[in-house]
């Protein structure tokens, strides 16, 4: 699905997403990615079961620091352990889990509103 890129203010927006991957800042990513408002990188998470607090080190150390983390879990939304959510919340980060399409759209919207948001997106497989 193609998304509109809003402005050229140096912030990272998702241009397209689908079974072929994610287009961000003119680059096609076929693996899971981690998005911060001014940065995108590969993320070594393939499923919710891979998630630990260590997976969020880059998010928690970024400046300005995100307040909301959108987790795109592929085609289906998936539940994250309460202990992980509590651990992130105690560090000042709220995690919202949803399917990857919803996470992409929500991420772009929140970035366009100058919200402090980060996202971890797992590929859509079908």
C-alpha positions as CSV (number, residue, x, y, z in Angstrom):
1,X,0.0,0.0,0.0
2,X,1.3,3.4,-0.9
3,X,1.3,6.1,1.8
4,X,1.8,9.8,1.3
5,X,5.1,11.2,2.4
6,X,4.3,14.4,4.3
7,X,6.9,17.3,3.9
8,X,10.6,17.2,3.7
9,X,11.4,18.1,7.3
10,X,14.1,15.4,7.8
11,X,11.7,13.1,9.7
12,X,11.4,9.5,8.5
13,X,8.1,8.5,6.9
14,X,7.0,5.2,5.5
15,X,6.4,5.6,1.8
16,X,4.9,2.1,1.0
17,X,4.4,-1.2,2.7
18,X,3.2,-4.7,1.6
19,X,4.4,-8.2,1.1
20,X,7.4,-6.9,-0.8
21,X,8.6,-5.0,2.3
22,X,8.8,-1.4,3.4
23,X,9.9,1.6,1.4
24,X,11.4,4.2,3.8
25,X,13.6,7.1,2.7
26,X,13.9,5.7,-0.8
27,X,15.2,2.3,0.5
28,X,13.4,-1.0,0.3
29,X,13.6,-3.0,3.5
30,X,12.5,-6.7,3.3
31,X,13.3,-7.5,7.0
32,X,11.9,-6.1,10.3
33,X,12.7,-2.5,10.8
34,X,13.0,-0.1,13.7
35,X,11.8,3.5,13.0
36,X,12.7,6.6,14.9
37,X,11.5,10.0,13.7
38,X,15.0,10.7,12.1
39,X,16.4,7.2,11.7
40,X,15.5,3.7,10.2
41,X,17.5,0.5,10.7
42,X,17.1,-3.2,10.5
43,X,15.7,-4.8,13.6
44,X,16.6,-8.3,14.6
45,X,13.1,-9.2,15.7
46,X,11.2,-11.8,13.7
47,X,8.2,-12.4,16.0
48,X,6.7,-11.3,19.3
49,X,8.4,-14.2,21.0
50,X,11.8,-12.6,20.1
51,X,11.0,-9.4,22.1
52,X,13.0,-8.6,25.2
53,X,13.8,-5.3,26.9
54,X,17.1,-5.3,25.1
55,X,15.3,-5.0,21.8
56,X,14.3,-1.5,22.8
57,X,17.8,-0.1,23.8
58,X,18.0,2.1,20.7
59,X,14.5,3.5,21.3
60,X,15.1,4.2,25.0
61,X,18.5,5.9,24.3
62,X,17.3,8.0,21.4
63,X,17.0,11.8,21.6
64,X,14.4,13.1,21.7
65,X,13.1,10.0,23.3
66,X,9.9,8.4,22.0
67,X,6.9,8.2,24.3
68,X,4.9,5.7,22.2
69,X,6.2,2.6,20.5
70,X,4.0,1.1,17.8
71,X,4.7,-2.6,17.2
72,X,3.6,-4.0,13.8
73,X,3.2,-7.7,14.2
74,X,2.8,-8.7,10.5
75,X,-0.6,-9.6,9.1
76,X,-2.2,-10.2,12.5
77,X,-1.9,-8.2,15.7
78,X,-0.3,-10.1,18.5
79,X,-0.3,-9.9,22.3
80,X,2.9,-8.8,24.0
81,X,3.7,-10.1,27.5
82,X,2.5,-8.0,30.3
83,X,6.0,-8.1,31.9
84,X,7.5,-6.6,28.8
85,X,4.9,-3.9,28.6
86,X,5.3,-3.1,32.3
87,X,9.1,-3.0,31.9
88,X,8.8,-0.5,29.0
89,X,6.2,1.6,30.9
90,X,8.5,1.9,33.9
91,X,11.1,3.3,31.5
92,X,8.6,5.9,30.1
93,X,7.6,4.1,26.9
94,X,4.1,2.9,26.1
95,X,3.9,0.0,23.7
96,X,0.9,-0.4,21.3
97,X,0.7,-3.7,19.4
98,X,-1.3,-4.0,16.2
99,X,-1.0,-5.4,12.6
100,X,1.8,-3.9,10.5
101,X,-0.5,-2.0,8.2
102,X,-2.2,-0.2,11.0
103,X,1.2,0.5,12.6
104,X,2.5,2.0,9.4
105,X,-0.5,4.3,9.0
106,X,-0.5,5.3,12.7
107,X,3.2,5.9,12.7
108,X,3.0,8.4,9.7
109,X,0.1,10.2,11.3
110,X,1.8,10.6,14.7
111,X,5.1,11.7,13.1
112,X,3.2,14.3,11.0
113,X,1.7,15.6,14.3
114,X,5.2,16.0,15.7
115,X,4.5,13.3,18.3
116,X,7.5,11.4,19.9
117,X,6.8,8.0,18.3
118,X,8.9,5.0,17.3
119,X,7.9,1.8,15.6
120,X,9.1,-1.7,15.2
121,X,7.6,-3.3,12.1
122,X,7.6,-7.0,11.2
123,X,7.1,-7.8,7.5
124,X,3.7,-8.7,6.1
125,X,3.9,-12.3,4.8
126,X,0.7,-12.7,2.9
